[in-house]
Amino acid sequence: MTDEIKKALEKVNARNEKKMQRLEEDERQLREGTAKSQVIANYLKLGTVQHEKELSNVNHPSHYNKPGRKECIEEMIDEYGIMDTIIFCKMNAYKYSYRFDEKGGAEDLEKGAWYLNKAVELLNRIPPKCE
């Protein structure tokens, strides 16, 4: 992965982290009843109180979440195991970072970052080996 792609992914991750912090603060305000009208209006536009990440093309897109089933990535873990799913995530991250400048732009970098983060999350699910 080139330095340019690494820097772009770092920016995307930083931006996503800021968005998540804002959303978590908004949800806290909603729970406590201290939310300002704009926060409430934003959530009413969505129809339900849930994170923006659950509705985006990058994080948990609807076409990977079928009613009555687990999210696709979770079914992949059940079907192929955690290590193969980690490899899949690494390869998808590579694909999205490879093509970002000719196809999906920043969204592809965000997707690549999502898959890298998912690979790390899955790696952390594996219990450490006893030595």
OpenMM code with the backbone's topology and positions (N, CA, C; nanometers):
from openmm import Vec3, app, unit

residues = "MET THR ASP GLU ILE LYS LYS ALA LEU GLU LYS VAL ASN ALA ARG ASN GLU LYS LYS MET GLN ARG LEU GLU GLU ASP GLU ARG GLN LEU ARG GLU GLY THR ALA LYS SER GLN VAL ILE ALA ASN TYR LEU LYS LEU GLY THR VAL GLN HIS GLU LYS GLU LEU SER ASN VAL ASN HIS PRO SER HIS TYR ASN LYS PRO GLY ARG LYS GLU CYS ILE GLU GLU MET ILE ASP GLU TYR GLY ILE MET ASP THR ILE ILE PHE CYS LYS MET ASN ALA TYR LYS TYR SER TYR ARG PHE ASP GLU LYS GLY GLY ALA GLU ASP LEU GLU LYS GLY ALA TRP TYR LEU ASN LYS ALA VAL GLU LEU LEU ASN ARG ILE PRO PRO LYS CYS GLU".split()
positions = [
    Vec3(0.0854, -0.1167, 0.0000),
    Vec3(0.0000, 0.0000, 0.0000),
    Vec3(0.0906, 0.1239, 0.0000),
    Vec3(0.0620, 0.2180, -0.0881),
    Vec3(0.1461, 0.3362, -0.0992),
    Vec3(0.1230, 0.4312, 0.0181),
    Vec3(0.2188, 0.5212, 0.0393),
    Vec3(0.2053, 0.6215, 0.1453),
    Vec3(0.0834, 0.7101, 0.1207),
    Vec3(0.0560, 0.7397, -0.0072),
    Vec3(-0.0587, 0.8240, -0.0411),
    Vec3(-0.1893, 0.7579, 0.0028),
    Vec3(-0.2016, 0.6285, -0.0212),
    Vec3(-0.3221, 0.5561, 0.0181),
    Vec3(-0.3311, 0.5479, 0.1700),
    Vec3(-0.2182, 0.5222, 0.2359),
    Vec3(-0.2182, 0.5161, 0.3821),
    Vec3(-0.2645, 0.6485, 0.4422),
    Vec3(-0.2141, 0.7602, 0.3881),
    Vec3(-0.2536, 0.8918, 0.4384),
    Vec3(-0.4026, 0.9161, 0.4152),
    Vec3(-0.4514, 0.8761, 0.2980),
    Vec3(-0.5936, 0.8942, 0.2676),
    Vec3(-0.6791, 0.8109, 0.3627),
    Vec3(-0.6373, 0.6869, 0.3894),
    Vec3(-0.7116, 0.6021, 0.4826),
    Vec3(-0.7100, 0.6596, 0.6237),
    Vec3(-0.5975, 0.7166, 0.6652),
    Vec3(-0.5899, 0.7796, 0.7973),
    Vec3(-0.6884, 0.8952, 0.8074),
    Vec3(-0.6992, 0.9752, 0.7006),
    Vec3(-0.7938, 1.0865, 0.7000),
    Vec3(-0.9373, 1.0360, 0.7093),
    Vec3(-0.9681, 0.9317, 0.6324),
    Vec3(-1.1029, 0.8752, 0.6346),
    Vec3(-1.1347, 0.8225, 0.7740),
    Vec3(-1.0414, 0.7497, 0.8344),
    Vec3(-1.0641, 0.6962, 0.9689),
    Vec3(-1.0831, 0.8080, 1.0704),
    Vec3(-1.0043, 0.9140, 1.0595),
    Vec3(-1.0177, 1.0273, 1.1523),
    Vec3(-1.1539, 1.0935, 1.1346),
    Vec3(-1.1964, 1.1111, 1.0094),
    Vec3(-1.3264, 1.1728, 0.9832),
    Vec3(-1.4396, 1.0844, 1.0368),
    Vec3(-1.4295, 0.9541, 1.0140),
    Vec3(-1.5315, 0.8629, 1.0642),
    Vec3(-1.5355, 0.8626, 1.2162),
    Vec3(-1.4203, 0.8701, 1.2802),
    Vec3(-1.4146, 0.8738, 1.4267),
    Vec3(-1.4862, 0.9985, 1.4792),
    Vec3(-1.4646, 1.1126, 1.4148),
    Vec3(-1.5322, 1.2363, 1.4562),
    Vec3(-1.6834, 1.2243, 1.4383),
    Vec3(-1.7264, 1.1635, 1.3249),
    Vec3(-1.8698, 1.1437, 1.3022),
    Vec3(-1.9299, 1.0561, 1.4117),
    Vec3(-1.8603, 0.9485, 1.4440),
    Vec3(-1.9112, 0.8576, 1.5467),
    Vec3(-1.9199, 0.9278, 1.6814),
    Vec3(-1.8231, 1.0091, 1.7151),
    Vec3(-1.8281, 1.0828, 1.8416),
    Vec3(-1.9477, 1.1763, 1.8442),
    Vec3(-1.9736, 1.2456, 1.7310),
    Vec3(-2.0896, 1.3346, 1.7233),
    Vec3(-2.2199, 1.2554, 1.7385),
    Vec3(-2.2275, 1.1414, 1.6702),
    Vec3(-2.3489, 1.0607, 1.6781),
    Vec3(-2.3709, 1.0062, 1.8185),
    Vec3(-2.2645, 0.9620, 1.8831),
    Vec3(-2.2766, 0.9124, 2.0199),
    Vec3(-2.3217, 1.0230, 2.1143),
    Vec3(-2.2698, 1.1432, 2.0937),
    Vec3(-2.3119, 1.2569, 2.1760),
    Vec3(-2.4588, 1.2902, 2.1497),
    Vec3(-2.4996, 1.2868, 2.0231),
    Vec3(-2.6403, 1.3109, 1.9895),
    Vec3(-2.7309, 1.2086, 2.0574),
    Vec3(-2.6923, 1.0812, 2.0519),
    Vec3(-2.7733, 0.9780, 2.1155),
    Vec3(-2.7787, 0.9961, 2.2664),
    Vec3(-2.6668, 1.0344, 2.3257),
    Vec3(-2.6661, 1.0601, 2.4701),
    Vec3(-2.7650, 1.1709, 2.5038),
    Vec3(-2.7624, 1.2779, 2.4257),
    Vec3(-2.8538, 1.3891, 2.4490),
    Vec3(-2.9992, 1.3459, 2.4327),
    Vec3(-3.0256, 1.2614, 2.3331),
    Vec3(-3.1616, 1.2119, 2.3138),
    Vec3(-3.2071, 1.1283, 2.4330),
    Vec3(-3.1191, 1.0399, 2.4817),
    Vec3(-3.1531, 0.9551, 2.5964),
    Vec3(-3.1792, 1.0388, 2.7202),
    Vec3(-3.0988, 1.1428, 2.7400),
    Vec3(-3.1103, 1.2255, 2.8602),
    Vec3(-3.2185, 1.3321, 2.8478),
    Vec3(-3.2730, 1.3470, 2.7275),
    Vec3(-3.3759, 1.4485, 2.7070),
    Vec3(-3.3215, 1.5892, 2.6961),
    Vec3(-3.1921, 1.6028, 2.6651),
    Vec3(-3.1311, 1.7352, 2.6541),
    Vec3(-3.0983, 1.7722, 2.5104),
    Vec3(-3.1473, 1.6928, 2.4144),
    Vec3(-3.1140, 1.7162, 2.2737),
    Vec3(-3.1766, 1.8454, 2.2233),
    Vec3(-3.1019, 1.9150, 2.1396),
    Vec3(-3.1530, 2.0355, 2.0751),
    Vec3(-3.2412, 1.9946, 1.9589),
    Vec3(-3.3235, 2.0850, 1.9122),
    Vec3(-3.4207, 2.0524, 1.8079),
    Vec3(-3.3536, 2.0007, 1.6806),
    Vec3(-3.2355, 2.0496, 1.6452),
    Vec3(-3.1693, 2.0034, 1.5227),
    Vec3(-3.1285, 1.8571, 1.5340),
    Vec3(-3.0811, 1.8157, 1.6507),
    Vec3(-3.0437, 1.6754, 1.6714),
    Vec3(-3.1673, 1.5877, 1.6545),
    Vec3(-3.2768, 1.6271, 1.7152),
    Vec3(-3.4004, 1.5499, 1.7052),
    Vec3(-3.4487, 1.5464, 1.5607),
    Vec3(-3.4429, 1.6592, 1.4911),
    Vec3(-3.4860, 1.6647, 1.3507),
    Vec3(-3.4020, 1.5706, 1.2650),
    Vec3(-3.2727, 1.5657, 1.2900),
    Vec3(-3.1853, 1.4761, 1.2136),
    Vec3(-3.2282, 1.3315, 1.2293),
    Vec3(-3.2612, 1.2916, 1.3511),
    Vec3(-3.3019, 1.1537, 1.3740),
    Vec3(-3.4420, 1.1262, 1.3218),
    Vec3(-3.5307, 1.2240, 1.3281),
    Vec3(-3.6646, 1.2035, 1.2745),
    Vec3(-3.6602, 1.1822, 1.1235),
    Vec3(-3.5660, 1.2483, 1.0550),
    Vec3(-3.5501, 1.2273, 0.9114),
    Vec3(-3.5154, 1.0821, 0.8815),
    Vec3(-3.4418, 1.0182, 0.9707),
    Vec3(-3.4034, 0.8786, 0.9511),
    Vec3(-3.5185, 0.7827, 0.9774),
    Vec3(-3.6184, 0.8271, 1.0533),
    Vec3(-3.7318, 0.7416, 1.0840),
    Vec3(-3.7166, 0.6700, 1.2164),
    Vec3(-3.5950, 0.6388, 1.2578),
    Vec3(-3.5699, 0.5751, 1.3861),
    Vec3(-3.4409, 0.6328, 1.4418),
    Vec3(-3.4210, 0.6140, 1.5704),
    Vec3(-3.2984, 0.6618, 1.6330),
    Vec3(-3.1924, 0.5530, 1.6161),
    Vec3(-3.1047, 0.5711, 1.5187),
    Vec3(-2.9945, 0.4782, 1.4994),
    Vec3(-2.8781, 0.5512, 1.4356),
    Vec3(-2.7611, 0.4915, 1.4455),
    Vec3(-2.6410, 0.5544, 1.3924),
    Vec3(-2.6487, 0.5701, 1.2415),
    Vec3(-2.5926, 0.6781, 1.1936),
    Vec3(-2.5770, 0.7005, 1.0505),
    Vec3(-2.5026, 0.5833, 0.9873),
    Vec3(-2.4101, 0.5258, 1.0613),
    Vec3(-2.3284, 0.4171, 1.0066),
    Vec3(-2.4130, 0.2984, 0.9633),
    Vec3(-2.5277, 0.2785, 1.0249),
    Vec3(-2.6111, 0.1642, 0.9908),
    Vec3(-2.6851, 0.1845, 0.8597),
    Vec3(-2.6854, 0.3052, 0.8075),
    Vec3(-2.7622, 0.3354, 0.6884),
    Vec3(-2.6751, 0.3714, 0.5687),
    Vec3(-2.5467, 0.3687, 0.5816),
    Vec3(-2.4596, 0.4175, 0.4755),
    Vec3(-2.4202, 0.3081, 0.3776),
    Vec3(-2.3627, 0.3488, 0.2667),
    Vec3(-2.3100, 0.2542, 0.1689),
    Vec3(-2.1814, 0.1893, 0.2164),
    Vec3(-2.1185, 0.2454, 0.3171),
    Vec3(-1.9899, 0.1948, 0.3646),
    Vec3(-2.0097, 0.1002, 0.4821),
    Vec3(-2.0786, 0.1432, 0.5825),
    Vec3(-2.0962, 0.0652, 0.7048),
    Vec3(-2.2331, 0.0015, 0.7080),
    Vec3(-2.2379, -0.1282, 0.6986),
    Vec3(-2.3627, -0.2042, 0.7095),
    Vec3(-2.4660, -0.1656, 0.6030),
    Vec3(-2.4290, -0.1690, 0.4739),
    Vec3(-2.5267, -0.1341, 0.3702),
    Vec3(-2.6446, -0.2316, 0.3700),
    Vec3(-2.7596, -0.1819, 0.3309),
    Vec3(-2.8821, -0.2622, 0.3386),
    Vec3(-2.8731, -0.3894, 0.2541),
    Vec3(-2.8001, -0.3861, 0.1427),
    Vec3(-2.7933, -0.5061, 0.0587),
    Vec3(-2.7079, -0.6174, 0.1208),
    Vec3(-2.6434, -0.5903, 0.2337),
    Vec3(-2.5726, -0.6946, 0.3080),
    Vec3(-2.6438, -0.7271, 0.4399),
    Vec3(-2.7653, -0.6782, 0.4541),
    Vec3(-2.8457, -0.7026, 0.5745),
    Vec3(-2.9862, -0.7423, 0.5321),
    Vec3(-3.0104, -0.8728, 0.5245),
    Vec3(-3.1420, -0.9219, 0.4830),
    Vec3(-3.2266, -0.9500, 0.6070),
    Vec3(-3.3554, -0.9170, 0.6006),
    Vec3(-3.4437, -0.9408, 0.7158),
    Vec3(-3.4412, -1.0886, 0.7578),
    Vec3(-3.4325, -1.1102, 0.8876),
    Vec3(-3.4350, -1.2444, 0.9420),
    Vec3(-3.3036, -1.3203, 0.9331),
    Vec3(-3.1987, -1.2539, 0.8870),
    Vec3(-3.0679, -1.3187, 0.8741),
    Vec3(-2.9616, -1.2319, 0.9396),
    Vec3(-2.8480, -1.2916, 0.9647),
    Vec3(-2.7339, -1.2159, 1.0147),
    Vec3(-2.6791, -1.1300, 0.9016),
    Vec3(-2.6004, -1.0293, 0.9387),
    Vec3(-2.5303, -0.9518, 0.8377),
    Vec3(-2.4381, -1.0462, 0.7598),
    Vec3(-2.4190, -1.0186, 0.6325),
    Vec3(-2.3428, -1.1058, 0.5435),
    Vec3(-2.2058, -1.1429, 0.6013),
    Vec3(-2.1328, -1.0473, 0.6536),
    Vec3(-1.9981, -1.0742, 0.7052),
    Vec3(-2.0032, -1.1728, 0.8222),
    Vec3(-2.1080, -1.1663, 0.9028),
    Vec3(-2.1228, -1.2601, 1.0146),
    Vec3(-2.1572, -1.3999, 0.9642),
    Vec3(-2.2387, -1.4079, 0.8595),
    Vec3(-2.2673, -1.5389, 0.7996),
    Vec3(-2.1408, -1.5978, 0.7372),
    Vec3(-2.0556, -1.5123, 0.6818),
    Vec3(-1.9290, -1.5604, 0.6248),
    Vec3(-1.8423, -1.6245, 0.7341),
    Vec3(-1.8414, -1.5649, 0.8512),
    Vec3(-1.7646, -1.6220, 0.9633),
    Vec3(-1.8197, -1.7603, 0.9966),
    Vec3(-1.9524, -1.7713, 1.0026),
    Vec3(-2.0138, -1.9009, 1.0324),
    Vec3(-1.9817, -2.0042, 0.9243),
    Vec3(-1.9831, -1.9616, 0.7996),
    Vec3(-1.9663, -2.0534, 0.6863),
    Vec3(-1.8202, -2.0903, 0.6596),
    Vec3(-1.7303, -1.9921, 0.6688),
    Vec3(-1.5912, -2.0139, 0.6278),
    Vec3(-1.4903, -2.0055, 0.7417),
    Vec3(-1.5327, -1.9580, 0.8556),
    Vec3(-1.4418, -1.9440, 0.9688),
    Vec3(-1.3823, -1.8044, 0.9758),
    Vec3(-1.3319, -1.7736, 1.0930),
    Vec3(-1.2845, -1.6371, 1.1184),
    Vec3(-1.1572, -1.6035, 1.0400),
    Vec3(-1.0653, -1.6983, 1.0266),
    Vec3(-0.9401, -1.6687, 0.9570),
    Vec3(-0.9637, -1.6424, 0.8081),
    Vec3(-1.0482, -1.7228, 0.7428),
    Vec3(-1.0772, -1.6978, 0.6017),
    Vec3(-1.1504, -1.5657, 0.5832),
    Vec3(-1.2348, -1.5302, 0.6784),
    Vec3(-1.3062, -1.4027, 0.6695),
    Vec3(-1.2088, -1.2863, 0.6879),
    Vec3(-1.1101, -1.3016, 0.7740),
    Vec3(-1.0063, -1.1985, 0.7900),
    Vec3(-0.9304, -1.1812, 0.6577),
    Vec3(-0.8955, -1.2922, 0.5944),
    Vec3(-0.8251, -1.2853, 0.4652),
    Vec3(-0.9128, -1.2156, 0.3616),
    Vec3(-1.0423, -1.2492, 0.3595),
    Vec3(-1.1364, -1.1830, 0.2692),
    Vec3(-1.1368, -1.0315, 0.2933),
    Vec3(-1.1411, -0.9923, 0.4192),
    Vec3(-1.1423, -0.8492, 0.4538),
    Vec3(-1.0150, -0.7802, 0.4053),
    Vec3(-0.9004, -0.8451, 0.4264),
    Vec3(-0.7736, -0.7870, 0.3808),
    Vec3(-0.7722, -0.7712, 0.2289),
    Vec3(-0.8239, -0.8712, 0.1586),
    Vec3(-0.8240, -0.8636, 0.0122),
    Vec3(-0.9230, -0.7585, -0.0377),
    Vec3(-1.0374, -0.7457, 0.0267),
    Vec3(-1.1318, -0.6409, -0.0125),
    Vec3(-1.0735, -0.5027, 0.0140),
    Vec3(-1.0045, -0.4872, 0.1267),
    Vec3(-0.9400, -0.3584, 0.1562),
    Vec3(-0.8402, -0.3234, 0.0467),
    Vec3(-0.7652, -0.4227, 0.0037),
    Vec3(-0.6681, -0.4003, -0.1045),
    Vec3(-0.7398, -0.3575, -0.2326),
    Vec3(-0.8468, -0.4292, -0.2673),
    Vec3(-0.9221, -0.3992, -0.3899),
    Vec3(-0.9729, -0.2552, -0.3885),
    Vec3(-1.0353, -0.2152, -0.2778),
    Vec3(-1.0922, -0.0805, -0.2721),
    Vec3(-0.9846, 0.0277, -0.2752),
    Vec3(-0.8718, 0.0042, -0.2097),
    Vec3(-0.7653, 0.1048, -0.2129),
    Vec3(-0.6975, 0.1081, -0.3497),
    Vec3(-0.6945, -0.0047, -0.4181),
    Vec3(-0.6329, -0.0139, -0.5504),
    Vec3(-0.7104, 0.0677, -0.6532),
    Vec3(-0.8436, 0.0623, -0.6454),
    Vec3(-0.9253, 0.1216, -0.7509),
    Vec3(-0.9824, 0.2584, -0.7175),
    Vec3(-0.9579, 0.3076, -0.5966),
    Vec3(-1.0293, 0.4271, -0.5499),
    Vec3(-1.0184, 0.5460, -0.6440),
    Vec3(-0.9026, 0.5664, -0.7054),
    Vec3(-0.8818, 0.6852, -0.7872),
    Vec3(-0.9457, 0.6747, -0.9258),
    Vec3(-0.9907, 0.5554, -0.9626),
    Vec3(-1.0528, 0.5391, -1.0937),
    Vec3(-1.1997, 0.4989, -1.0856),
    Vec3(-1.2481, 0.4679, -0.9662),
    Vec3(-1.3873, 0.4255, -0.9580),
    Vec3(-1.4643, 0.5003, -0.8502),
    Vec3(-1.4462, 0.4618, -0.7237),
    Vec3(-1.5342, 0.5115, -0.6184),
    Vec3(-1.4818, 0.6290, -0.5379),
    Vec3(-1.3593, 0.6732, -0.5644),
    Vec3(-1.3047, 0.7871, -0.4915),
    Vec3(-1.3003, 0.7646, -0.3416),
    Vec3(-1.3369, 0.8673, -0.2670),
    Vec3(-1.3288, 0.8634, -0.1203),
    Vec3(-1.4139, 0.7515, -0.0618),
    Vec3(-1.5286, 0.7241, -0.1233),
    Vec3(-1.6131, 0.6166, -0.0700),
    Vec3(-1.5399, 0.4824, -0.0761),
    Vec3(-1.4645, 0.4585, -0.1830),
    Vec3(-1.3882, 0.3339, -0.1903),
    Vec3(-1.2811, 0.3290, -0.0818),
    Vec3(-1.2184, 0.4413, -0.0518),
    Vec3(-1.1207, 0.4427, 0.0580),
    Vec3(-1.1897, 0.4153, 0.1910),
    Vec3(-1.3098, 0.4679, 0.2079),
    Vec3(-1.3853, 0.4406, 0.3304),
    Vec3(-1.4206, 0.2926, 0.3400),
    Vec3(-1.4595, 0.2340, 0.2268),
    Vec3(-1.4899, 0.0904, 0.2269),
    Vec3(-1.3642, 0.0105, 0.2599),
    Vec3(-1.2509, 0.0491, 0.2005),
    Vec3(-1.1250, -0.0190, 0.2312),
    Vec3(-1.0906, -0.0090, 0.3781),
    Vec3(-1.1108, 0.1086, 0.4349),
    Vec3(-1.0837, 0.1284, 0.5777),
    Vec3(-1.1780, 0.0425, 0.6617),
    Vec3(-1.3042, 0.0320, 0.6185),
    Vec3(-1.3999, -0.0511, 0.6917),
    Vec3(-1.3520, -0.1955, 0.6962),
    Vec3(-1.3058, -0.2460, 0.5821),
    Vec3(-1.2601, -0.3851, 0.5777),
    Vec3(-1.1332, -0.4054, 0.6594),
    Vec3(-1.0418, -0.3082, 0.6583),
    Vec3(-0.9227, -0.3207, 0.7436),
    Vec3(-0.9606, -0.3218, 0.8912),
    Vec3(-1.0516, -0.2318, 0.9279),
    Vec3(-1.0976, -0.2275, 1.0670),
    Vec3(-1.1696, -0.3564, 1.1056),
    Vec3(-1.2475, -0.4119, 1.0125),
    Vec3(-1.3178, -0.5373, 1.0396),
    Vec3(-1.2180, -0.6511, 1.0586),
    Vec3(-1.1119, -0.6526, 0.9781),
    Vec3(-1.0092, -0.7557, 0.9931),
    Vec3(-0.9449, -0.7478, 1.1308),
    Vec3(-0.9172, -0.6271, 1.1771),
    Vec3(-0.8591, -0.6088, 1.3108),
    Vec3(-0.9578, -0.6548, 1.4171),
    Vec3(-1.0842, -0.6152, 1.4024),
    Vec3(-1.1877, -0.6570, 1.4986),
    Vec3(-1.1965, -0.8096, 1.5060),
    Vec3(-1.1965, -0.8748, 1.3906),
    Vec3(-1.2048, -1.0206, 1.3884),
    Vec3(-1.0803, -1.0844, 1.4483),
    Vec3(-0.9664, -1.0270, 1.4198),
    Vec3(-0.8415, -1.0777, 1.4768),
    Vec3(-0.8460, -1.0706, 1.6293),
    Vec3(-0.9057, -0.9655, 1.6808),
    Vec3(-0.9168, -0.9499, 1.8261),
    Vec3(-1.0182, -1.0463, 1.8888),
    Vec3(-1.1041, -1.1078, 1.8075),
    Vec3(-1.1985, -1.2074, 1.8585),
    Vec3(-1.1298, -1.3416, 1.8856),
    Vec3(-1.0142, -1.3611, 1.8241),
    Vec3(-0.9446, -1.4885, 1.8394),
    Vec3(-0.8730, -1.4883, 1.9742),
    Vec3(-0.9005, -1.5873, 2.0580),
    Vec3(-0.8331, -1.5914, 2.1887),
    Vec3(-0.6820, -1.6096, 2.1717),
    Vec3(-0.6023, -1.5447, 2.2572),
    Vec3(-0.4575, -1.5603, 2.2472),
    Vec3(-0.4168, -1.7051, 2.2754),
    Vec3(-0.3106, -1.7483, 2.2104),
    Vec3(-0.2609, -1.8836, 2.2326),
    Vec3(-0.1869, -1.8894, 2.3653),
    Vec3(-0.2064, -1.9974, 2.4373),
    Vec3(-0.1340, -2.0192, 2.5615),
    Vec3(0.0051, -2.0716, 2.5273),
    Vec3(0.1033, -2.0145, 2.5856),
    Vec3(0.2406, -2.0587, 2.5565),
    Vec3(0.3030, -2.1266, 2.6729),
] * unit.nanometer
topology = app.Topology()
chain = topology.addChain("A")
for resn in residues:
    res = topology.addResidue(resn, chain)
    for name in ("N", "CA", "C"):
        topology.addAtom(name, app.Element.getBySymbol(name[0]), res)
